[in-house]
Amino acid sequence: MYALRDPTRGGLASALNEIAAASGVGVEIDERVLPVPEPVRAACEMLGLDPAYVANEGCLVAFVAEDRADEVLAAMRARPEGDQAVRIGTACTDGPVVVRTAVGSRRVLDVLLGEQLPRIC
């Protein structure tokens, strides 16, 4: 396990950018496998929000050695709280945090300036 981060504040995008910057790596994730529940996806579309920047309470971002990824995922999925654990991407030697989109393009998932959605709690 290289890094763990709670993606509550700033969402997945902020968590990935913080870990990547602190570790000196780039990250590439696959939008098609992001576990965004349909009601959240629909609300984000309706409100014009990017789900990558929405708070993810009760979630975890983990950077794990490539050769241990399957083992760690199996251990997470063995617990009721981790049954939706999924591998969303890989770290690379350098570069920004990048998303491979559902249509095959790539876009930079930058650090959010300000707040996409104000905190209500």
C-alpha positions in Angstrom: 0.0 0.0 0.0 1.6 3.3 -1.1 -1.1 5.7 -0.2 -4.7 5.9 1.1 -6.9 9.0 0.9 -10.5 9.8 1.8 -12.1 11.5 -1.2 -14.7 13.4 0.7 -13.5 17.0 0.2 -12.8 17.7 -3.4 -13.8 14.3 -4.6 -11.8 11.7 -6.5 -10.1 14.4 -8.6 -8.6 16.2 -5.6 -7.6 12.9 -4.0 -5.8 11.7 -7.1 -4.1 15.0 -7.7 -2.9 15.3 -4.1 -1.4 11.8 -4.1 0.1 12.2 -7.5 1.8 15.5 -6.6 3.1 14.2 -3.3 4.4 11.0 -4.9 5.8 12.6 -8.1 3.8 10.4 -10.4 1.1 10.8 -13.1 -2.2 8.9 -13.0 -4.5 7.6 -15.8 -8.0 6.5 -14.9 -10.8 4.9 -17.0 -14.1 6.8 -16.8 -16.0 3.7 -17.9 -15.2 1.9 -14.6 -15.7 4.7 -12.2 -18.3 3.4 -9.7 -20.7 6.4 -9.9 -24.2 5.3 -8.8 -26.9 6.1 -11.4 -28.8 8.6 -9.1 -25.5 10.5 -8.5 -24.7 10.4 -12.2 -28.2 11.7 -13.1 -28.1 14.5 -10.4 -24.6 15.6 -11.7 -25.9 15.7 -15.3 -28.9 17.7 -14.2 -26.9 20.2 -12.2 -23.9 20.4 -14.6 -21.5 18.9 -12.1 -18.5 16.6 -12.8 -18.8 13.5 -10.6 -15.0 13.4 -10.2 -15.2 16.5 -8.1 -18.2 15.6 -5.9 -17.6 14.5 -2.3 -17.4 10.7 -1.9 -18.2 10.1 1.7 -17.5 6.6 2.9 -15.1 5.9 0.0 -11.4 5.3 -0.2 -8.7 5.9 -2.8 -5.8 3.5 -2.5 -2.5 3.4 -4.4 -1.3 -0.2 -4.4 1.7 -2.0 -6.0 0.7 -3.5 -9.4 1.6 -7.0 -8.3 -0.6 -6.8 -5.2 -3.7 -5.1 -6.8 -5.8 -8.2 -7.3 -5.0 -9.4 -3.8 -5.9 -6.1 -2.2 -9.1 -5.8 -4.2 -10.1 -9.3 -3.1 -9.5 -8.4 0.5 -11.6 -5.3 0.2 -14.4 -7.0 -1.6 -14.5 -9.7 1.1 -15.9 -7.0 3.5 -19.5 -5.7 3.1 -18.1 -2.1 3.1 -15.8 -2.9 0.2 -18.0 -4.9 -2.0 -17.9 -2.2 -4.7 -14.1 -1.8 -4.7 -12.8 -1.5 -8.2 -9.5 -0.7 -10.0 -10.0 2.6 -11.8 -6.5 3.2 -13.3 -2.8 3.2 -13.0 0.1 5.4 -11.9 2.8 6.3 -14.4 6.2 7.8 -14.2 5.1 11.4 -14.7 2.4 13.7 -16.1 -0.9 15.0 -14.9 -4.0 13.1 -13.7 -5.7 12.0 -16.9 -9.1 10.4 -17.6 -9.7 8.1 -20.6 -13.3 9.0 -21.4 -16.1 6.6 -22.4 -15.7 7.8 -26.1 -11.9 7.1 -26.1 -10.5 10.6 -25.7 -8.3 11.8 -22.9 -8.7 14.8 -20.7 -6.7 16.2 -17.8 -8.5 16.0 -14.5 -7.1 19.1 -12.9 -7.2 20.4 -9.4 -10.5 22.2 -8.8 -10.2 25.8 -8.0 -13.0 26.9 -5.7 -15.9 24.6 -4.9 -18.1 23.0 -7.5 -20.8 22.4 -4.9 -20.8 24.3 -1.6 -20.7 22.2 1.6 -24.0 22.0 3.4 -22.8 20.2 6.5 
